[in-house]
Amino acid sequence: MKFKDYLLELSLVILGVLIALLIESQREHIRDKSTVRSYLGIIEEDLHFDVVNLTNQLKTDSAYAKNLKRLSDVLTTNDDLPQLRYGLSSWTEQDTVPYVKLSTWDSLDYYTLEMYSNTEYATRKIGFSTLVNSNLGHLLDGELLKKITIYYTTDSEYLDFMVGIDDKCQWNAIPFLNQYQGRFHQVILSNEFNATLLKNEASGRYSTTLNEMRVKRLIIEKANALLKEIESYY
């Protein structure tokens, strides 16, 4: 075999290998794109999960906030207790409520016990975690990937921070009252009970609940916007 013929045959073999590699690379690219789309489908499911569950939590939070507001207003404006001085409740707007003698209002037990109710929530990240671990995020549109990443990092971490505030606060008056379930009226007017502390806790918990609700609404809006972005991407 002449050297020229050998080079020609070798070139054809190399060309064939390169074509095969190119075809396989294209097939792999198509498979990866299909895989990424399936990950987007999981992210859509996660976003729908967030919207449904946060919407339901907001209904609970709203009823909870109304109870806290009533408790805060009663404790701040009721003549049975000393007027609050230099406390949190004095810095927030309070509504005057009909006078109720606290020594006979046993139902207030319910509100104080419920002040420990805190509907925590963390965004579901199954699809996002799968996408990140696959190292295929670069196959997505850069702007869409950026929005998804912000939702599951910056926005999600801010939600975690806001819903965790109540757990980080030291609520002292409420645990004290919890020792006297059913005998609230015998305790709240006693000298050993710190009425100012309870007023501040009720007002503070009301404020943190409103902030938590605001952030949850914002997350719902962002989840819905992201769902529209993903749907238009297909």
N, C-alpha and C positions, 0 to 999 in steps of 0.2 A: 504493500500500500504506500502510495506516495505521501509525502509529508503534507502536501496541500489537501489531499483527500482526508487525511487524518484530522487536520484542523477543522475541515468542513463538518466532518462527522461529530467531532467534539463540540463544535459550536451548536450543532443541531440538538445534541443531548443537553447542553447547558440551557439552550433556549427553551427546550421542552420542560426542564426542571423549573425554570423561572416562571413559565406560563402556569405550570401546576401549582407553584407556590402562590402566584398571584390569584388564581382561582380559589385556592383554599383560604387565602387571606380575605378575599371578598366574601366567601361563605361564612367565615368566622365573624366578619364585621356585621353581616346580616343577622347572624345568630345573636351577637352581642346587642344589636339594636333592638331585636325582638325581646331579649332578656330585660333590657332597660325599660321597655314599654310595660312589661309585666310588673316590674318594680313600681312603675308609676301607678299601675292599677292598685297595688297594695297601698301606696301612699294615698290614693283617692279614698280607699276604704277607711284608712286611719283618719283622714280629714273629716269624712262623714261621721265617724265615731265621735270625734271631738265636738262637732257641731251639735249632734243629738244630745250627748251627755252634758255638755256645758249649758245647753238650753234648759235641760231638766234641772240642773243644779241651780240655775238662776231663779227658777220658780221657788225652790226651797230657800235660797238665800234671801229672796225678796220678802217672804213671810217672816223669816228669821230677823231681818233688818227692821221690819215693822215692830216686832216685839221688843227689840233692843231700843228702838226710838221711844216707844211708849214707856219702857222702864226708865230710860234716861230722863225723859220729861217729867215723869212722876217723882222720881227721886230728887230732881233739881228744883221743882216748883212746889212740892208738897210741904205744907207748914209743919208737919209732924217732925221733920228732921231739920237740923241746923242748916243755915244757908251756907252754900259752898263758897270758900274763899281761895283764890289763887289756884284753882284746879282746872283740869281739862274741860269740864263741863261749862265753866264760866267763859270759855273761849269759843264755844260752839253755840249755834242758834238753838234755843230751846222753845218748844211750844207750851203754852200754859194748858194744863189739863184739868178736868173737873176734880175738885178736892175729894180724895178718898182717904179715910183714916187707915194708916198703914197697920195699926195694931189689930185690925180686923180683916186685912186683905191677905188671907192665906194663899190666894191664887198667885201671888207674886213669887212664891216658891218655884212655880213652873218656869217663869221667865229666867230666874237666876240660874236654875239648873240647866236650862237650855242654852245659857251663854257659853257653855263649853262645846256646843255643837258647831263644828267647822267642816264645811264641805270642801275638802282638799281635792285638787285635780292636777294631773300631769298629762301633757299631750302624749298620745300613743305614737311611738316612733318605729314600728316594725318595718315599714317600707323604707324609711329614711336610713335606718341602721343597715338594712340589707343592701341598699344602694351604695352607701359609703364603704362597706366591707367588700363589695364587688370590684371596686376601683374602676367602675364603668361610667362614673358620673360625667366624664369628659365627652361622652357621646350625646349628652343632652345639650339643648340650647343653653348657652352660658347665662343668659338673663333668667331663664326659668330655674336653672340649678341654683343661682344666687338667691332667688326668692324662697325656694324650698329650704335652703340652708339657713337663711335668716329666720324663717318660721320655727324651725326645729332647734335653733340654738339661741339667738338673742331673744326672740319673742317667748319661746318656751321657758327659758331661764328666768325671764322677768315675771312670768306667771307663777313659776315655782317660788320665787322670792315673795310675791304678794300674798299667796295663799299660805305661806309658812310664817307670816308675821305673828299671827295669833299664837302659834305654838312656841314662839320665842319670847312672848311677853309673860311676865310673872303676874298671874291673876291671883291675888291673895284673899280678897274679901269673899269671892265666890266659893273657894274651897272651905272657907270658914263657915259660910252659911250651909254648905252641903252637909255639915255635921249635924245640922238641926232640921232635917227634913220633916215637914209637918208641924213644926213648932216655930215657924218663921216669926210670927208676931211676938213671940216671947223673947226674941233675940235682937231684932233690928232696933228696938228702942232702948236696949240696955247700954250701960256705960262702956262695956267692953267691946261693943261693936263699932267699927270705924265706918260711919255712914259716908264720909267724904271719899274714902277709898272706893266704896262700892259705886258711888256716883261717877267717879273718874273711870272706873273700869267699864261701866255701862256705856258711857259716852265714848271712851276709847275704842271699845269693841264695835260700836256702831260705826265709827269712822273707818276702821280697818275693813269692816264688812262691805261698806260702800265702795272703797277702793278696790277690793277684791272683785266685786261685781263689775266694776268699770273695766278692769283688765280682762275679765272673762268675756265681756261683750266685745272688746277689741279683738280678742283671739278668734271669736266666732266670725267676725267680719273678715279677718285676714284669712281664715280657713276657707270661707266661701269664695273670696277673691282668688285664692290659690287654686281652688277647684275649677273655676272658670278658665284660668290660665292653662291648666293641664288638659281640660277638655278641648280647648282651641288648638292645643299642640298636636293632637292626634291627626 
